[in-house]
């Protein structure tokens, strides 16, 4: 059984969904420290041919707290401004009408815990893309929370009965195959193949949020992109 473990991100890029789709069980890593300046609370959308950040509103955010200890205020004024921004940026995209209702639902979620707010968005979009992956929060698992790094990941894998652990390609700097092999686990990394698509009349901007992918490709083409990766 293949397991993936990653922090919850806000409308993440296509590689995140490729990893989720490639595993049987996906652990949303909510009981680890918040990373300031990372992708947990923000992502990028297309704005006049360039990448522009799109953020979750947070309360008491700190790298000294776990993700599931941070708030996500249900600020309707802020959320409606986000939706209006997306309308301004993507109204003329070919699949705007197909996608905006779901994206609006994700943004307007009333959950005020950051981890649970992000979890809702991940699961809603996973359902849109017909993923069969089983999701769980790491905070719901029985494990030794004093463990760090690969030791904690291995403990989660063993708790869930995994035979193989998959991680994003950036994990090559963090994890050693020998450490996993000694525990009876395989280790592979998902390397995303860049799939270019038409974004209005501008040059292609890679690595944007799943919002951008859906707006320009729709559900079916986006589903086809889920397999555009290599395992290394």
Secondary structure, 3 states (H helix, E strand, C coil): CEEEEECCCCCCCHHHHHHHHHCCEEEECCCCECCCCCCCCEEEEEECCEEEEEECCCECCCCCCEHHHCECCCCHHHHHHHHHHHHHHHCCCCCHHHHHHHHHHHHCCCCCEHHHHHHHHHHHHHHHCCCCCEEEEHHHCCCCCCCCHHHHHHHHHHHCCCCEEEEEHHHHHCCCHHHHHCCCCEEEEEEECCCCCCCCCCCCCCCCCHHHHHHHHHHHHHHHHCCCEEEC
